[in-house]
Amino acid sequence: MAYATTLAAQPFPDIYPAKQTLRLTAKRTAAEGIVAFEFSSLDGAPLPPFGAGDHIMIDLGPQMSRAYSLCNDPAETHRYVIAVLKEPDGKGGSVAMHALDEGAEVAVSLPRNNFALVLGAKRHILLAGGIGITPLLSMAHALSRHKADFVLHYGVRDLSRMALRDLIQAGPFADQCMLHVDGHADYPAYDIPQILAEPNPDTHVYVCGPTPFIDHVATVAKANGWDPDQIHWEYFVAPETDDPAEKVSFEIELVPGGEIVTVGPEESVVEALEREGIFVLTSCAEGVCGTCLLELVEGEPDHRDHYLSDADKARGDCFMGCVSRAAGGRLRIKL
């Protein structure tokens, strides 16, 4: 989908951020299938600061590092709080997170941001679907503390899956939050066309949640005449594709060594490189976080991610190794 992007991706970011060892000091059920985790320093010292919309990467085992959005107030320096939906059929990160016990010590990156608030906007509309509430909560905390004009809409299909509802309703921005539950008499319908009915050049919209939800918001925003630069989103999972090209093998050539690696029809570039003993740091394995960005020297990639902007893709000098493939011929990459 080419209508809007989050923040334009920076080419070749530092994908090996500094790590700190933190302790899991609290763990509680936030909703059905969702657990909230609180991490603090080992000695009680203040943690490195973070901003609204930031995420951290948590090491969960050999070659397994996962990104999770921080959902507490950026003004807090004593803890990082995340909420994780358990996905038994996922890539393994959420299962590993849910298996952590209080007191566990884990390596955690410094906070990073691909989903920032727009400074100077006069009004902010935050649209959350499901577990997509997490980065928007930290935004709501920051906006509330600065007495900014904003509204947070949070919708779920079932009330039992509404994460952190108790904190939201008791929080400082409760009056600026609208909760939506499908088919529930006590909660209004999540009417995106009505919410985005009147484009305003001084308003910015931030969206996070399941892919169909984000796609719906983008479609409505475009139809209603919103400027693409006013719509910002963050995907947690990239949409699936049935494109036959995904089932075709192709080759990658490593520069400058010239080694040739064949990528099988059922494996990613990252997996093919790992098979040859070449390890690329990954996180989401879904094409949404930007961790496994690879430098492209030559070739035409078939971009399947939701991290790079249209401008990044058009530049043709990078692609995401966890999901993207070759559109035809060989890809020459520099590691």
SVG drawing of the C-alpha trace seen along z (x, -y; Angstrom):
<svg xmlns="http://www.w3.org/2000/svg" viewBox="-26 -24 62 48">
<polyline fill="none" stroke="black" stroke-width="0.4" points="0.0,0.0 1.5,-3.3 -0.8,-5.9 1.2,-6.8 4.1,-5.8 5.2,-6.1 8.5,-7.9 10.7,-7.5 13.2,-4.8 16.8,-5.7 19.1,-3.7 21.4,-1.3 20.6,-2.1 22.7,-0.9 21.1,2.6 23.4,3.5 22.3,1.0 24.0,0.9 22.5,3.4 21.8,3.2 20.9,6.0 17.6,5.4 15.5,7.4 11.9,8.4 10.5,6.8 6.8,7.3 4.6,9.4 0.8,9.4 -2.1,10.3 -3.3,7.2 -6.1,8.9 -6.9,12.4 -3.8,13.6 -1.9,10.4 0.8,10.0 2.3,6.7 6.0,6.8 7.9,4.2 11.7,4.1 14.1,2.1 17.8,1.8 19.7,4.3 20.9,1.6 17.9,-0.7 19.6,-3.3 17.6,-5.4 17.1,-3.9 18.1,-5.6 15.3,-7.9 12.8,-7.1 10.3,-9.0 6.7,-8.5 6.4,-5.7 9.8,-4.2 10.4,-0.5 13.1,1.8 14.6,5.0 14.8,7.9 17.1,10.9 15.2,14.1 17.7,16.7 20.3,17.4 19.5,15.4 16.1,14.3 15.7,10.7 12.2,9.1 11.0,5.5 8.3,4.4 6.7,0.9 7.0,-0.9 3.6,-1.8 4.4,-3.7 4.9,-7.4 8.2,-8.6 8.7,-10.8 9.3,-7.6 12.9,-6.7 12.7,-3.7 11.0,-1.2 10.2,-0.1 6.7,1.3 5.6,3.4 2.5,5.6 2.8,8.7 0.1,10.7 0.8,14.4 0.8,15.8 1.3,19.6 1.5,19.8 3.9,16.8 7.7,16.7 8.3,17.7 9.1,14.4 5.7,13.9 5.8,17.5 9.4,16.9 8.3,13.6 5.3,15.2 7.6,17.9 9.8,15.4 9.6,15.4 9.7,12.4 13.4,11.9 14.7,13.0 17.6,10.9 17.5,10.1 19.6,8.1 17.6,5.1 18.5,2.5 18.5,-1.2 15.1,-2.7 14.7,-3.4 11.9,-5.1 10.3,-4.5 6.9,-6.0 7.3,-9.5 4.9,-12.3 4.9,-15.2 6.2,-18.3 4.2,-21.4 0.9,-19.7 -2.0,-21.5 -4.1,-18.3 -3.4,-14.6 -5.7,-11.7 -4.5,-8.3 -6.2,-5.2 -5.4,-1.9 -6.7,1.6 -6.0,4.5 -2.4,4.8 -1.6,1.7 -2.6,-0.3 1.0,0.1 2.9,-2.7 -0.1,-4.9 -0.3,-4.7 3.1,-6.3 2.1,-8.9 -1.1,-9.7 1.0,-10.0 3.3,-12.4 0.6,-14.5 -1.4,-14.6 1.6,-15.8 2.2,-18.6 -1.5,-19.5 -1.7,-18.9 -5.0,-18.7 -5.5,-15.0 -8.0,-12.1 -7.2,-8.4 -9.5,-5.8 -9.0,-2.2 -11.0,0.6 -11.1,4.4 -13.4,7.2 -14.0,8.5 -13.9,6.7 -11.8,9.5 -9.0,8.6 -8.8,4.9 -5.3,4.6 -4.6,2.3 -8.2,1.0 -7.9,0.4 -4.9,-1.9 -6.5,-3.8 -9.7,-4.5 -7.9,-5.5 -5.2,-7.5 -4.7,-11.2 -6.1,-11.1 -9.2,-9.1 -11.5,-11.9 -9.6,-12.0 -10.0,-8.3 -12.8,-6.6 -13.1,-2.8 -14.8,-0.8 -15.9,2.9 -17.6,4.7 -21.2,5.4 -21.1,4.2 -24.0,2.1 -21.9,0.2 -19.3,-0.9 -19.8,-2.9 -18.9,-1.5 -15.4,-2.2 -16.5,-4.5 -13.4,-5.5 -15.2,-7.4 -16.9,-9.6 -13.6,-10.1 -11.8,-11.2 -14.7,-12.9 -13.2,-16.4 -9.5,-16.7 -7.6,-19.4 -4.1,-20.6 -3.2,-21.1 -4.1,-17.6 -1.9,-14.4 -3.2,-10.9 -1.3,-7.9 -2.5,-4.4 -1.3,-1.0 -3.0,2.4 -3.7,5.3 -3.0,4.9 -6.7,4.8 -7.3,2.1 -4.4,-0.1 -5.4,0.5 -9.0,-0.5 -7.8,-3.8 -5.6,-4.6 -8.3,-3.9 -10.8,-6.1 -8.2,-8.9 -7.5,-9.0 -11.1,-8.9 -11.8,-11.8 -9.0,-14.0 -6.4,-13.8 -2.9,-14.7 -0.7,-11.5 1.9,-13.2 -0.6,-13.6 -1.2,-9.9 1.4,-7.9 1.3,-4.2 3.2,-1.3 2.7,2.3 3.3,5.2 2.8,7.9 3.1,7.6 0.2,8.8 0.5,12.3 0.9,12.6 -0.1,15.3 2.2,14.0 3.6,17.0 7.0,15.2 7.3,16.2 7.7,19.8 10.6,19.2 14.3,19.7 16.7,17.0 20.4,16.1 22.2,13.5 25.8,12.5 27.8,11.2 30.0,8.2 33.0,8.0 33.7,11.7 31.6,12.9 30.0,15.8 26.7,17.0 23.9,18.2 20.7,19.7 17.5,18.7 15.0,21.5 11.3,21.0 10.3,21.6 13.1,19.6 14.0,15.9 17.3,14.2 18.1,14.1 17.5,17.8 19.5,18.7 22.4,16.6 22.1,18.3 22.3,21.7 25.7,20.7 26.9,19.5 26.3,15.8 24.1,14.3 22.0,11.1 20.3,9.7 16.5,9.9 13.7,9.0 10.1,9.2 10.8,11.5 7.7,9.9 9.1,6.9 7.9,4.2 10.7,3.3 13.7,2.5 16.3,4.6 17.4,6.8 17.9,4.0 20.4,5.1 22.4,2.9 21.6,3.6 24.4,3.1 22.6,4.3 19.4,6.1 15.7,5.6 14.1,6.6 10.5,7.5 9.7,5.4 7.3,7.2 7.9,5.1 5.9,2.4 9.0,0.6 10.6,-1.2 8.8,-4.2 8.0,-4.4 10.9,-6.8 13.3,-4.3 12.1,-1.5 12.4,-3.7 16.0,-4.6 16.8,-0.9 19.7,-0.6 18.3,1.5 15.7,4.1 14.4,6.1 16.1,9.5 13.4,11.2 10.5,10.9 11.6,9.3 12.8,11.4 14.1,10.9 11.7,9.5 13.9,11.2 17.5,12.2 20.2,12.1 20.5,9.6 24.0,8.4 24.2,7.3 26.9,5.9 27.2,7.1"/>
</svg>
